[in-house]
């Protein structure tokens, strides 16, 4: 899944550089959503990993 985040980020940057407003907006929106999802998963795994092992 992290691969898709990077791919959409690169697509958004390329589209923004070329001036395609609609494509850049959609790719940036998907990249932002994936970033937030992975950030939440990272925080959850960091908190869960600090507890005692059972």
Legacy VTK file of the C-alpha trace (Angstrom):
# vtk DataFile Version 3.0
C-alpha trace
ASCII
DATASET POLYDATA
POINTS 54 float
0.000 0.000 0.000
2.855 2.387 0.661
3.863 1.796 -2.955
0.524 3.220 -4.137
0.940 6.289 -1.957
4.300 7.034 -3.541
2.957 6.359 -7.046
0.013 8.743 -6.608
2.312 11.370 -5.103
4.645 11.153 -8.104
1.694 11.325 -10.515
0.370 14.399 -8.709
3.750 16.116 -8.862
4.231 15.350 -12.555
0.705 16.453 -13.405
1.141 19.663 -11.419
4.402 20.391 -13.207
2.731 19.868 -16.587
-0.279 21.977 -15.631
-3.072 19.405 -15.744
-5.270 20.800 -12.967
-7.909 18.049 -12.890
-5.440 15.169 -12.932
-3.195 16.818 -10.360
-6.136 17.481 -8.065
-7.396 13.894 -8.189
-3.954 12.337 -7.727
-3.158 14.695 -4.856
-6.483 13.869 -3.195
-5.770 10.122 -3.375
-2.217 10.657 -2.102
-3.513 12.688 0.866
-6.078 10.032 1.780
-3.483 7.252 1.618
-1.037 9.348 3.659
-3.591 9.824 6.428
-4.478 6.111 6.440
-0.836 5.068 6.726
-0.177 7.695 9.390
-3.031 6.330 11.498
-1.800 2.755 11.015
1.737 3.810 11.979
0.561 5.510 15.171
-1.603 2.515 16.063
1.255 0.061 15.544
3.692 2.274 17.488
1.329 2.448 20.483
0.478 -1.232 20.318
4.141 -2.243 20.043
5.168 -0.455 23.251
3.067 -2.596 25.563
4.258 -5.693 27.414
4.546 -8.846 25.353
2.133 -11.560 26.287
LINES 1 55
54 0 1 2 3 4 5 6 7 8 9 10 11 12 13 14 15 16 17 18 19 20 21 22 23 24 25 26 27 28 29 30 31 32 33 34 35 36 37 38 39 40 41 42 43 44 45 46 47 48 49 50 51 52 53
